[in-house]
Amino acid sequence: MSADWSHFKVPPVPVGKLSTEELVCRCQQGFQPDRAAFTELVRRHQTHVERILYHLASDWNDRADLVQEVWVRAYRHIKRLQDPSKFRSWLSRIATNLFYDELRRRKRHQPTISLDAPRQIGHTEMEWDLPCDAPGPSDDLATQEFYDRLKRAIADLPEVFRTTIILRELDGLAYEEIAEITGASLGTVKSRIARARARLQMELKPYLDS
């Protein structure tokens, strides 16, 4: 006679062992997103959201509030995400859209806001990262001068160019993901990135040739 296993229950898999796609699917079930699953999504992707807003709005003192608002929107609308495998790109789109919504609001209320504020720039495909070793006085001065010029060059880019170059070079997103986030065609995204790179290289030519 076969054993009756009907009274045995398979213990649920801990959220920490689930993939991002599985976490999203769990959040899409039920009336409200599963809190444990969503908390795990926040834990895994908090740095990603912070990095995007850090590079887009490094001079905004309330940037932490924007990060929190990204997660509020994600919690409210996660059921709308049709492809759980694109959660990271979807999150990037929420963060980028929130930034531009807030930027437009601030321009209306503070028309003198400067887009020339320094932007903190991290590692790029052009190897423009700051060295970790402590440089000598002359090297430090040259590095700081180059770094300041790079920040100004990024800040001086038109908004659409700055967004695409940040998403590509700093966040490492694919062209297709950037097109989805910005609502532009793939060809437009590639053109913007190429033009942004060309402009940055032209601005920094004296330093790159030295």
C-alpha positions as CSV (number, residue, x, y, z in Angstrom):
1,M,0.0,0.0,0.0
2,S,1.4,3.4,-1.0
3,A,2.0,6.0,1.6
4,D,-0.3,9.0,1.9
5,W,1.9,12.2,1.5
6,S,-1.0,14.6,1.2
7,H,-0.5,16.0,4.7
8,F,3.1,16.9,4.0
9,K,3.7,20.4,2.8
10,V,6.8,21.5,0.9
11,P,8.3,24.4,2.7
12,P,8.4,27.7,0.8
13,V,11.6,28.7,-0.9
14,P,13.3,31.6,1.0
15,V,13.0,34.9,-0.9
16,G,16.8,35.2,-0.8
17,K,17.2,32.1,-3.0
18,L,14.7,33.3,-5.6
19,S,15.7,34.9,-8.9
20,T,14.7,38.5,-9.6
21,E,12.1,37.2,-12.1
22,E,10.7,34.9,-9.5
23,L,10.5,37.7,-7.0
24,V,8.7,39.9,-9.4
25,C,6.2,37.1,-10.2
26,R,5.5,36.6,-6.5
27,C,4.9,40.3,-6.2
28,Q,2.4,40.2,-9.0
29,Q,0.3,37.6,-7.3
30,G,-2.5,38.5,-4.9
31,F,-4.1,41.8,-4.2
32,Q,-0.9,43.6,-3.1
33,P,2.7,42.8,-3.8
34,D,4.3,40.2,-1.4
35,R,6.2,42.3,1.1
36,A,9.0,39.9,1.7
37,A,9.6,39.5,-2.0
38,F,9.5,43.2,-2.7
39,T,11.9,43.9,0.2
40,E,14.3,41.5,-1.4
41,L,14.0,43.3,-4.7
42,V,14.8,46.6,-2.9
43,R,17.8,45.1,-1.2
44,R,19.2,43.8,-4.5
45,H,18.5,46.8,-6.7
46,Q,18.7,49.8,-4.3
47,T,22.3,50.5,-5.4
48,H,21.2,50.5,-9.0
49,V,18.5,53.1,-8.4
50,E,20.8,55.2,-6.2
51,R,23.5,55.2,-8.9
52,I,21.2,56.4,-11.7
53,L,19.8,59.3,-9.6
54,Y,23.3,60.1,-8.3
55,H,24.6,60.7,-11.7
56,L,21.5,62.5,-13.0
57,A,21.0,64.7,-9.9
58,S,24.2,64.6,-7.9
59,D,23.7,68.2,-6.6
60,W,20.2,67.6,-5.3
61,N,20.1,67.5,-1.6
62,D,16.8,65.5,-1.6
63,R,18.0,62.8,-3.8
64,A,17.3,60.2,-1.1
65,D,13.6,61.2,-1.3
66,L,13.7,60.5,-5.1
67,V,15.1,57.1,-4.5
68,Q,12.3,56.3,-2.1
69,E,9.7,57.6,-4.5
70,V,11.1,55.3,-7.2
71,W,10.3,52.3,-4.9
72,V,6.9,53.7,-4.1
73,R,6.1,53.8,-7.8
74,A,7.5,50.4,-8.4
75,Y,5.4,48.9,-5.6
76,R,2.3,50.5,-6.9
77,H,2.8,49.5,-10.5
78,I,4.7,46.3,-10.4
79,K,1.7,44.3,-11.7
80,R,1.9,46.3,-14.9
81,L,5.4,44.9,-15.8
82,Q,4.7,42.3,-18.5
83,D,8.1,40.8,-18.7
84,P,9.7,40.1,-15.2
85,S,13.1,39.6,-16.8
86,K,13.1,43.3,-17.7
87,F,12.6,44.5,-14.1
88,R,16.0,46.3,-13.9
89,S,15.3,48.2,-17.1
90,W,11.8,49.0,-15.9
91,L,13.3,50.3,-12.7
92,S,15.7,52.5,-14.6
93,R,12.8,53.9,-16.6
94,I,10.9,54.8,-13.4
95,A,14.0,56.5,-12.0
96,T,14.7,58.4,-15.2
97,N,11.1,59.5,-15.7
98,L,11.0,60.6,-12.0
99,F,14.1,62.7,-12.5
100,Y,12.7,64.5,-15.5
101,D,9.3,65.0,-13.9
102,E,11.1,66.7,-10.9
103,L,13.4,68.6,-13.2
104,R,10.5,70.1,-15.1
105,R,8.8,71.0,-11.8
106,R,11.9,72.7,-10.5
107,K,12.3,74.7,-13.7
108,R,8.8,76.0,-13.4
109,H,9.3,77.1,-9.8
110,Q,13.0,78.0,-10.0
111,P,13.8,79.1,-13.6
112,T,17.4,80.0,-12.6
113,I,18.4,76.4,-11.8
114,S,21.8,75.7,-13.3
115,L,22.5,72.7,-15.4
116,D,26.2,73.4,-15.1
117,A,26.4,72.0,-11.6
118,P,29.2,69.4,-11.3
119,R,28.3,65.8,-11.9
120,Q,30.1,63.0,-10.2
121,I,31.4,60.6,-12.9
122,G,32.4,57.1,-12.3
123,H,34.0,54.4,-14.5
124,T,33.3,54.7,-18.2
125,E,34.2,52.8,-21.3
126,M,36.8,55.4,-22.1
127,E,38.6,54.5,-18.8
128,W,38.0,57.9,-17.2
129,D,38.0,56.6,-13.7
130,L,40.0,58.3,-10.9
131,P,43.1,56.4,-9.8
132,C,43.0,54.6,-6.5
133,D,46.6,55.1,-5.6
134,A,47.6,58.3,-3.9
135,P,49.2,60.5,-6.6
136,G,52.0,63.0,-6.2
137,P,51.3,66.8,-5.9
138,S,51.7,67.5,-9.7
139,D,49.8,64.4,-10.7
140,D,47.0,65.2,-8.2
141,L,46.7,68.7,-9.7
142,A,46.5,67.4,-13.3
143,T,44.0,64.7,-12.4
144,Q,41.8,67.2,-10.6
145,E,41.9,69.6,-13.5
146,F,40.9,66.8,-15.9
147,Y,38.3,65.5,-13.6
148,D,36.7,68.9,-13.1
149,R,36.6,69.4,-16.9
150,L,35.1,66.0,-17.4
151,K,32.3,66.9,-14.9
152,R,31.6,70.2,-16.6
153,A,31.6,68.5,-20.1
154,I,29.0,66.0,-18.9
155,A,26.9,68.6,-17.3
156,D,27.0,70.8,-20.4
157,L,25.6,68.0,-22.6
158,P,21.9,68.5,-23.7
159,E,19.7,66.6,-21.3
160,V,18.8,63.8,-23.7
161,F,22.5,63.2,-24.5
162,R,23.4,63.3,-20.9
163,T,20.8,60.7,-20.0
164,T,21.8,58.3,-22.7
165,I,25.5,58.6,-22.0
166,I,24.9,58.0,-18.3
167,L,22.7,55.0,-18.9
168,R,25.2,53.5,-21.3
169,E,28.6,54.4,-20.0
170,L,28.0,54.5,-16.2
171,D,25.1,52.1,-15.8
172,G,26.1,49.7,-18.5
173,L,22.7,49.3,-20.1
174,A,22.3,47.9,-23.6
175,Y,21.1,50.1,-26.4
176,E,17.8,48.3,-26.5
177,E,17.2,48.9,-22.8
178,I,18.0,52.6,-23.2
179,A,15.6,52.9,-26.1
180,E,12.9,51.4,-24.0
181,I,13.7,53.6,-21.0
182,T,13.8,56.9,-23.0
183,G,11.1,56.1,-25.5
184,A,13.5,56.8,-28.4
185,S,14.2,54.6,-31.4
186,L,17.3,52.4,-31.3
187,G,18.8,54.4,-34.1
188,T,18.2,57.6,-32.1
189,V,19.8,56.2,-29.0
190,K,22.9,55.1,-30.9
191,S,23.2,58.5,-32.6
192,R,22.9,60.4,-29.3
193,I,25.5,58.2,-27.6
194,A,27.9,58.6,-30.6
195,R,27.4,62.4,-30.6
196,A,27.8,62.6,-26.8
197,R,31.0,60.6,-27.0
198,A,32.3,62.8,-29.8
199,R,31.5,66.0,-27.9
200,L,33.2,64.7,-24.7
201,Q,36.3,63.6,-26.6
202,M,36.5,67.0,-28.3
203,E,36.1,68.9,-25.0
204,L,38.8,66.7,-23.4
205,K,41.1,66.4,-26.4
206,P,43.9,68.5,-24.7
207,Y,44.0,66.1,-21.8
208,L,43.6,62.9,-23.8
209,D,46.5,63.9,-26.2
210,S,48.8,64.7,-23.3
